């Protein structure tokens, strides 16, 4: 049997008032909340996936400014291991209200509102990434070398 981990991106976007861009979505028969996130497509540069997933799931454009970290999660529901490349981005413009299938809405929530969601968070990584960001974790974007964007 071949082990096939999934490579995904997630994006932390905080507005000037301290609210975070979150996605309300259907997953596994439940309504859950997550950062804008999704799979990196074949031959797609990682930062392009960051921009694409955020736009598709929230309607917002973003400008990645920092790399936050790589997070590993094995989902109990399906046993799949996910490698989450998490980035910090600055919000650009709201460009669309047309969101991906399965997405209910995009919301700007405070950290306290996110904490109160409890088991409605898609995974424990949602809050962990925000906490790491709030604790000052930041790396330059070029810490992840992507052959699509490398000189």
C-alpha positions as CSV (number, residue, x, y, z in Angstrom):
1,X,0.0,0.0,0.0
2,X,1.3,3.5,-0.9
3,X,1.0,6.2,1.7
4,X,-0.3,9.4,0.1
5,X,-0.2,12.5,2.2
6,X,-2.1,15.6,1.1
7,X,-0.4,18.9,0.6
8,X,-2.6,21.9,1.5
9,X,-2.3,25.6,2.2
10,X,-4.0,27.7,4.9
11,X,-4.0,31.4,5.2
12,X,-4.1,33.7,8.3
13,X,-5.6,37.1,7.4
14,X,-6.1,39.6,10.1
15,X,-7.8,42.9,9.5
16,X,-6.8,46.2,11.3
17,X,-9.5,45.7,14.0
18,X,-8.1,42.3,15.0
19,X,-10.6,40.1,13.2
20,X,-9.6,37.0,11.2
21,X,-10.9,35.9,7.9
22,X,-12.7,32.6,8.4
23,X,-14.6,30.2,6.2
24,X,-17.9,28.5,7.2
25,X,-18.3,25.3,5.2
26,X,-19.8,21.8,5.0
27,X,-17.3,19.1,5.7
28,X,-18.0,15.5,6.6
29,X,-21.7,16.2,7.0
30,X,-21.1,19.0,9.5
31,X,-20.9,22.8,9.4
32,X,-17.4,23.8,10.4
33,X,-15.1,26.8,10.4
34,X,-11.6,27.0,9.0
35,X,-9.1,29.5,7.6
36,X,-9.2,29.8,3.9
37,X,-7.5,26.6,3.0
38,X,-7.3,23.8,0.4
39,X,-5.2,21.4,-1.6
40,X,-2.3,22.5,-3.7
41,X,-3.1,21.5,-7.3
42,X,-0.6,19.6,-9.5
43,X,2.0,22.0,-11.0
44,X,0.7,24.9,-8.9
45,X,3.2,27.2,-7.1
46,X,2.4,27.2,-3.4
47,X,1.9,30.9,-3.2
48,X,-0.5,30.7,-6.1
49,X,-2.5,28.1,-4.2
50,X,-2.6,30.6,-1.2
51,X,-4.1,33.3,-3.4
52,X,-6.4,31.0,-5.4
53,X,-7.9,29.2,-2.3
54,X,-8.5,32.4,-0.5
55,X,-10.2,34.0,-3.5
56,X,-12.3,30.9,-4.2
57,X,-13.4,30.4,-0.6
58,X,-13.9,34.0,0.5
59,X,-14.0,36.3,-2.5
60,X,-11.0,38.2,-1.1
61,X,-7.7,38.8,-2.8
62,X,-4.7,38.5,-0.5
63,X,-1.0,39.3,-0.6
64,X,1.1,36.7,1.2
65,X,3.6,38.4,3.6
66,X,5.0,35.7,5.8
67,X,5.3,31.9,6.1
68,X,3.9,30.7,9.4
69,X,4.9,27.0,9.4
70,X,4.2,23.5,8.2
71,X,1.6,21.6,10.3
72,X,0.9,17.9,10.2
73,X,-2.5,16.5,11.0
74,X,-3.9,13.0,10.6
75,X,-7.7,13.3,10.3
76,X,-9.5,10.8,12.5
77,X,-12.5,10.6,10.2
78,X,-10.6,9.3,7.1
79,X,-7.0,8.5,8.3
80,X,-5.5,10.9,5.8
81,X,-2.4,12.8,6.8
82,X,-2.4,16.4,5.8
83,X,0.7,18.7,5.5
84,X,-0.6,22.2,5.9
85,X,1.7,25.0,4.6
86,X,0.3,28.0,6.6
87,X,0.9,31.5,5.5
88,X,0.1,35.0,6.8
89,X,-1.4,37.4,4.2
90,X,-2.7,40.9,4.0
91,X,-6.3,41.4,2.7
92,X,-6.6,43.1,-0.7
93,X,-10.0,43.7,-2.2
94,X,-13.3,41.9,-1.9
95,X,-13.7,40.8,-5.5
96,X,-16.5,38.2,-5.6
97,X,-19.5,36.8,-3.8
98,X,-19.3,33.6,-5.8
99,X,-17.8,31.0,-3.5
100,X,-16.7,27.4,-3.9
101,X,-19.2,24.5,-3.6
102,X,-19.5,23.6,0.1
103,X,-18.7,27.1,1.3
104,X,-21.5,28.7,3.2
105,X,-20.0,32.1,3.9
106,X,-16.8,34.0,4.7
107,X,-16.7,35.8,8.1
108,X,-14.4,38.2,9.9
109,X,-14.2,36.9,13.5
110,X,-12.4,37.9,16.6
111,X,-10.0,35.5,18.3
112,X,-12.6,35.1,21.2
113,X,-15.3,34.3,18.7
114,X,-13.1,31.7,17.1
115,X,-12.2,30.2,20.5
116,X,-16.0,29.9,21.3
117,X,-16.6,27.8,18.2
118,X,-14.9,24.9,20.0
119,X,-15.6,21.6,18.2
120,X,-17.0,23.6,15.2
121,X,-13.5,24.2,14.1
122,X,-12.5,21.9,11.2
123,X,-9.4,20.7,13.0
124,X,-7.3,21.7,16.0
125,X,-4.8,23.3,13.6
126,X,-7.2,26.2,13.0
127,X,-6.8,27.6,16.5
128,X,-3.1,26.5,16.7
129,X,-2.2,28.4,13.6
130,X,-3.9,31.6,14.9
131,X,-2.2,31.2,18.3
132,X,1.2,30.7,16.7
133,X,0.6,33.8,14.6
134,X,-0.5,35.8,17.7
135,X,2.6,34.7,19.5
136,X,4.8,36.3,16.8
137,X,5.8,33.3,14.7
138,X,6.8,34.6,11.3
139,X,9.3,33.5,8.6
140,X,10.2,35.0,5.3
141,X,8.3,33.8,2.3
142,X,11.5,32.4,0.7
143,X,12.0,29.9,3.6
144,X,9.9,27.6,1.4
145,X,11.6,27.2,-1.9
146,X,9.2,26.4,-4.7
147,X,10.7,25.5,-8.1
148,X,7.8,27.4,-9.7
149,X,8.9,30.7,-8.2
150,X,12.6,30.2,-7.5
151,X,15.0,32.3,-9.5
